[in-house]
Amino acid sequence: MPHRTLIIPLFAALLAPAAALADHDKDESGKGRERRWEHKEEIRQGNCKIERKWEKNGDYKEERKCKGGPDHGHRHVRAAPAPVAVVYPPWIVVQQGEPVYAPQYEPRPVAGNASRCNSDTVGRVLGGVVGGALGNQVGKGSGRAVATIGGAVAGVLIGGEIGRRMDANDQACVGQVLEVAPVNHRVQWMEGPAQYAVVPGAVVSRQGTHCRPYTLEVRADHGGVQRSQGTACRRADGVWVAG
């Protein structure tokens, strides 16, 4: 039977790689199911053999088998998610590792009676978010210094009941967040008994003007939270108006 003895080992060799990539776990019904692992490796530590497996969806499994010792078992964990990239608005660019204003977007001196953010907390938070020379400008000194970078508000920015409860300076702080904060970065501050929080969205273009959607939360002294969503647009001097 010469042909038979050759065919069987060859067939087994072809199946070996597929079997090496498969693993069996139990599903919720207790029945076995096959898992496909992207990478497997084995290492030895003393009298222990450690088998590590990485799956394409991010799952990681480690099994440790030891001879004559209590260290026997396995653990199954999910790999940590990748860090979220920081997305600044288009008027802020990164040069030599530091965020700065793009020259064509740098705010001009504000004319008229535009309101300005007066919260030191907003300045410190945004200064830390931006960092570098721009962060020092945004976060240094009083709230009046914060507004020199732009983010002032002309007229009423926030509509509805929440807008009626906010003074012009707090509304200007919303404008300051829209001016500097990255996409989806939450900024909050206290003003008297109220706590405000703003989360700006991605910048969209409307007939040559840059606008940002935002979510505003106001927590009153009685503990209730009110939420409002809107859109504001940026003028060339860095003043934000209702969109």
Secondary structure as the mmCIF struct_conf table of DSSP 4:
data_model
#
loop_
_struct_conf.conf_type_id
_struct_conf.id
_struct_conf.beg_label_comp_id
_struct_conf.beg_label_asym_id
_struct_conf.beg_label_seq_id
_struct_conf.end_label_comp_id
_struct_conf.end_label_asym_id
_struct_conf.end_label_seq_id
HELX_RH_AL_P HELX_RH_AL_P1 PRO A 2 LEU A 21
STRN STRN1 ALA A 22 LYS A 26
TURN_TY1_P TURN_TY1_P1 GLU A 28 SER A 29
BEND BEND1 GLY A 30 GLY A 30
STRN STRN2 GLY A 32 ARG A 36
BEND BEND2 GLU A 38 GLU A 38
STRN STRN3 HIS A 39 GLN A 45
TURN_TY1_P TURN_TY1_P2 GLY A 46 ASN A 47
STRN STRN4 CYS A 48 TRP A 54
TURN_TY1_P TURN_TY1_P3 LYS A 56 ASN A 57
BEND BEND3 GLY A 58 GLY A 58
STRN STRN5 ASP A 59 CYS A 66
BEND BEND4 LYS A 67 PRO A 70
STRN STRN6 GLY A 73 ARG A 78
HELX_LH_PP_P HELX_LH_PP_P1 ALA A 79 VAL A 86
TURN_TY1_P TURN_TY1_P4 PRO A 90 TRP A 91
STRN STRN7 ILE A 92 GLN A 95
TURN_TY1_P TURN_TY1_P5 GLN A 96 GLY A 97
STRN STRN8 GLU A 98 TYR A 101
HELX_RH_3T_P HELX_RH_3T_P1 PRO A 103 TYR A 105
HELX_LH_PP_P HELX_LH_PP_P2 GLU A 106 ALA A 111
BEND BEND5 GLY A 112 ASN A 113
STRN STRN9 SER A 115 SER A 115
HELX_RH_AL_P HELX_RH_AL_P2 ASP A 120 VAL A 130
HELX_RH_AL_P HELX_RH_AL_P3 GLY A 132 GLY A 139
BEND BEND6 LYS A 140 SER A 142
HELX_RH_AL_P HELX_RH_AL_P4 GLY A 143 VAL A 146
HELX_RH_3T_P HELX_RH_3T_P2 ALA A 147 ILE A 149
BEND BEND7 GLY A 150 GLY A 150
STRN STRN10 VAL A 153 VAL A 153
BEND BEND8 GLY A 155 GLY A 155
BEND BEND9 ILE A 158 ILE A 158
HELX_RH_AL_P HELX_RH_AL_P5 GLY A 160 ARG A 165
BEND BEND10 MET A 166 MET A 166
HELX_RH_AL_P HELX_RH_AL_P6 ALA A 168 VAL A 180
HELX_LH_PP_P HELX_LH_PP_P3 ALA A 181 PRO A 182
TURN_TY1_P TURN_TY1_P6 VAL A 183 ASN A 184
STRN STRN11 VAL A 187 GLU A 191
TURN_TY1_P TURN_TY1_P7 GLY A 192 PRO A 193
STRN STRN12 ALA A 194 PRO A 200
STRN STRN13 VAL A 204 ARG A 206
TURN_TY1_P TURN_TY1_P8 GLN A 207 GLY A 208
STRN STRN14 THR A 209 ARG A 219
TURN_TY1_P TURN_TY1_P9 ASP A 221 HIS A 222
BEND BEND11 GLY A 223 GLY A 223
STRN STRN15 VAL A 225 ARG A 234
TURN_TY1_P TURN_TY1_P10 ALA A 236 ASP A 237
BEND BEND12 GLY A 238 GLY A 238
STRN STRN16 TRP A 240 ALA A 242
#
